[in-house]
Amino acid sequence: TVYLRYKNNKISDIINVETNDFVTVNIKVSYNVDFDEAHIDKWFSVDNYVKLLCDKIRSDVKRGVKQYDIQKFYHNYSEIVRELIFNGNDNRTFDDNGMVLKDVDVLSIHVDPEIKTMLEKNQRQMIANMLSVQMAEANFNRTKKEVEMQMQIESLKHDAKLSDIYAKMEEEEKNRDLLAAKNRFDEEEAKSRLEAERERDGIRSEIESQ
């Protein structure tokens, strides 16, 4: 009797690849495999499904990694490997035997220790440069904000001075109007007194002439 576990099969493998700058990399992976019950008639169509799985994925990953240099691949290996295997899909189906690759864990990679040291040193330098740029941008933005705030303050002070000047001009104009009104009143009053005196003098003259 032949038995086949058709759910949650765990398969481990090591894929040996070479980047486009001729650096050898060993990638340790773990696969999670099911068999599609809709294709049960194909389950035993392949003698060794593990070999089928590993051979096809090794071929795809080896061919795909050739597009990357070691630096780019080393810093993004997990995403790159998953994309090469699934090609943007949630899973991968093998028509040969109804096998479905549900998930891949990219556990680790191994490169020559000297190359690894250089890559990690380069990565630290990249991080340091990035932090330096971020700090410079933060300082620039802070200085820019301080300058803008100072300009706003100066603008408010200028507006306040203009308002004060306009207020003083209005006050002076009002005082001039009041003074002019007072002068007109005084002139009218003096004129009225003068006319009254003339009228009294005329009456007095008439009385004396009688």
C-alpha positions in Angstrom: 0.0 0.0 0.0 1.3 3.5 -0.9 0.6 6.4 1.4 0.9 10.1 0.7 0.5 12.9 3.1 -1.5 15.5 1.2 -1.5 18.4 3.7 1.3 20.5 5.3 4.3 18.6 4.0 7.5 20.3 5.2 10.5 20.0 2.8 13.9 21.6 3.3 16.5 22.3 0.7 19.7 24.2 0.0 19.9 26.0 -3.3 23.4 26.8 -4.6 23.4 29.9 -6.9 25.8 32.4 -8.5 25.2 36.1 -8.8 26.0 38.1 -12.0 29.3 39.1 -10.4 30.3 35.5 -9.9 29.7 35.2 -6.1 28.5 31.8 -4.9 25.6 31.8 -2.5 24.0 28.9 -0.6 20.3 29.6 0.2 18.6 27.5 2.9 14.8 27.2 2.4 11.8 25.4 3.8 8.7 24.6 1.7 5.1 24.0 2.8 3.4 21.7 0.3 -0.2 20.4 -0.1 -1.8 18.2 -2.8 -4.9 19.5 -4.5 -7.8 17.1 -3.8 -9.3 18.1 -7.1 -6.4 16.4 -8.9 -6.1 13.2 -6.8 -5.8 11.2 -10.0 -2.3 12.9 -10.5 -0.9 12.4 -7.1 1.2 9.4 -7.9 2.1 10.5 -11.5 5.6 11.4 -10.3 7.7 8.9 -8.4 9.5 11.5 -6.3 7.6 14.7 -5.7 10.3 16.1 -3.5 12.8 15.9 -6.3 10.3 17.4 -8.7 9.7 20.3 -6.4 13.4 21.0 -5.6 14.7 20.6 -9.1 12.1 23.0 -10.6 12.6 25.6 -7.9 16.4 25.3 -8.0 16.3 25.9 -11.7 14.1 29.0 -11.4 16.1 30.5 -8.5 19.5 29.9 -10.1 18.4 31.5 -13.4 16.8 34.4 -11.6 19.6 35.2 -9.2 21.9 35.7 -12.2 20.1 39.0 -12.7 21.5 40.4 -9.5 24.8 41.5 -8.2 25.8 40.2 -4.7 25.3 43.4 -2.9 21.7 43.8 -4.1 20.9 40.2 -3.6 22.5 40.0 -0.1 20.4 42.9 1.2 17.1 41.6 -0.3 17.5 37.9 -0.7 14.3 36.8 1.0 12.0 39.0 -1.1 14.0 38.1 -4.3 13.8 34.4 -3.7 10.1 34.4 -2.9 9.4 36.5 -6.0 11.4 34.1 -8.2 9.5 31.1 -6.8 5.9 32.5 -6.8 6.2 35.2 -9.5 3.8 37.5 -7.6 1.2 34.8 -6.9 0.0 33.5 -3.5 1.0 29.9 -4.3 2.4 27.7 -7.0 0.7 24.7 -8.6 2.6 21.8 -10.3 0.4 20.3 -13.0 2.6 17.2 -13.1 1.1 15.8 -9.9 -1.4 18.3 -8.5 1.2 19.5 -5.9 0.6 23.0 -4.5 3.5 25.0 -2.9 1.7 27.1 -0.3 4.6 28.9 1.3 8.4 29.3 1.4 10.5 30.3 4.3 13.9 31.7 3.2 15.8 30.7 6.4 19.3 32.0 5.7 22.1 32.4 3.1 25.7 31.7 3.2 28.5 33.4 1.3 32.3 33.5 1.6 33.2 35.0 5.1 35.5 37.6 3.5 32.7 38.7 1.1 30.2 38.7 4.0 32.4 40.9 6.0 32.8 43.4 3.1 29.0 43.3 2.5 28.2 44.0 6.2 30.8 46.7 6.3 29.3 48.3 3.2 25.8 47.9 4.7 26.9 49.7 7.9 28.3 52.5 5.8 25.1 52.8 3.8 23.1 53.0 7.1 25.5 55.6 8.4 25.2 57.7 5.2 21.4 57.4 5.3 21.3 58.5 8.9 23.7 61.4 8.1 21.4 62.5 5.3 18.3 62.2 7.5 20.0 64.3 10.2 21.0 66.9 7.6 17.4 67.0 6.3 16.0 67.3 9.8 18.4 70.2 10.6 17.5 71.9 7.3 13.8 71.5 8.0 14.2 72.8 11.6 16.2 75.8 10.4 13.7 76.5 7.6 10.8 76.3 10.1 12.7 78.7 12.5 13.3 81.2 9.7 9.7 81.0 8.6 8.5 81.5 12.2 10.9 84.5 12.6 9.6 86.0 9.3 6.0 85.6 10.6 6.9 87.3 13.8 8.6 90.1 12.0 5.6 90.4 9.7 3.2 90.5 12.7 5.4 93.2 14.3 5.4 95.2 11.0 1.6 94.9 10.8 1.3 96.0 14.4 3.5 99.0 13.7 1.4 99.9 10.7 -1.8 99.5 12.7 -0.3 101.8 15.4 0.7 104.4 12.8 -2.7 104.3 11.2 -4.4 104.6 14.6 -2.2 107.6 15.4 -3.0 109.2 12.0 -6.7 108.7 12.6 -6.4 110.2 16.1 -4.5 113.2 14.8 -7.1 113.7 12.1 -9.9 113.4 14.6 -8.1 116.0 16.8 -7.7 118.3 13.9 -11.4 118.0 13.1 -12.3 118.7 16.7 -9.9 121.7 16.8 -11.4 123.0 13.5 -14.9 122.6 14.9 -14.0 124.4 18.1 -12.4 127.3 16.1 -15.6 127.5 14.0 -17.7 127.5 17.2 -15.5 130.2 18.7 -15.7 132.3 15.6 -19.5 132.0 15.5 -19.8 132.8 19.1 -17.5 135.9 18.8 -19.5 137.0 15.8 -22.8 136.6 17.7 -21.4 138.6 20.7 -20.3 141.3 18.3 -23.7 141.5 16.6 -25.4 141.5 20.1 -23.2 144.4 21.3 -23.9 146.4 18.1 -27.6 145.8 18.6 -27.4 147.0 22.2 -25.4 150.0 21.2 -28.0 150.9 18.5 -30.8 150.6 21.1 -28.9 152.7 23.6 -28.3 155.4 20.9 -31.9 155.6 20.1 -32.9 156.0 23.7 -30.4 158.7 24.3 -31.5 160.6 21.2 -35.0 160.8 22.6 
